[in-house]
């Protein structure tokens, strides 16, 4: 089943045509990754899916319903969560308060159980539940941003550059967590600068070049492609 269908979207920043007739889909249970150079349009696509930007054309369907004109908060309530680039946690709130903010679309009676699931998934957050988010390390803030998104009980989780600015050991840890989430049943759309790591865990992948999809295939196919290795994998 296709959880997400993006069909012929065109996105503009003023006069700048950022996304050109892009179409792709994410099926239930997949990890799909979008890779490409800085400025290729990866983050713009996620913002358009989550309702922060609007496409001039085409359609975006989530669970067989068009969300092209749906307000962002209602898209979250339908089961699509977006962890933005740069984490964007509430720096002056505690870890626990940040998580509670992520559950604003959920019934109050389920928040405690959702929090416990997040703490089970991210034991570091449980240890720091009363700590102010601005005092966490970069890796801990990334875990918190992901945990906050999971509080909305998403069917599809979109992650924008989760490894950005993290030390290699923390990058491996974050990717381990992504795979754990996937194994637990979460469908994931991943935007990632670290193409090698992204392709190593992706079922399928799309390569963006200046707003266009240039290549697509399985993660394994693209990781073994000479063109991809030269352009994105340092070889």
Number of C-alpha atoms within 10 A of each C-alpha: 9 14 19 22 20 21 16 17 22 22 22 15 10 7 6 8 12 19 24 17 16 17 16 16 17 23 19 17 19 20 26 26 27 27 27 24 17 12 13 20 22 29 19 20 24 22 17 20 28 24 19 14 18 19 20 12 14 14 19 24 17 22 18 12 13 14 20 23 13 14 12 19 15 14 19 23 16 18 17 27 27 24 24 21 17 16 20 12 21 18 14 13 16 20 28 20 17 23 29 19 15 22 23 15 16 15 9 10 8 11 18 12 11 21 21 14 15 21 20 12 16 17 14 13 23 17 11 16 18 13 17 17 23 15 12 17 11 18 21 19 22 26 23 29 26 28 24 27 26 27 27 26 21 19 20 28 25 25 25 23 21 26 26 17 12 15 12 10 9 16 18 14 15 20 17 13 16 21 17 13 16 17 12 10 14 21 23 27 25 24 27 24 20 18 25 18 16 24 25 13 18 20 19 23 28 23 22 22 18 17 22 19 21 11 14 16 13 15 22 15 14 22 21 12 12 11 13 19 15 10 13 17 16 9 9
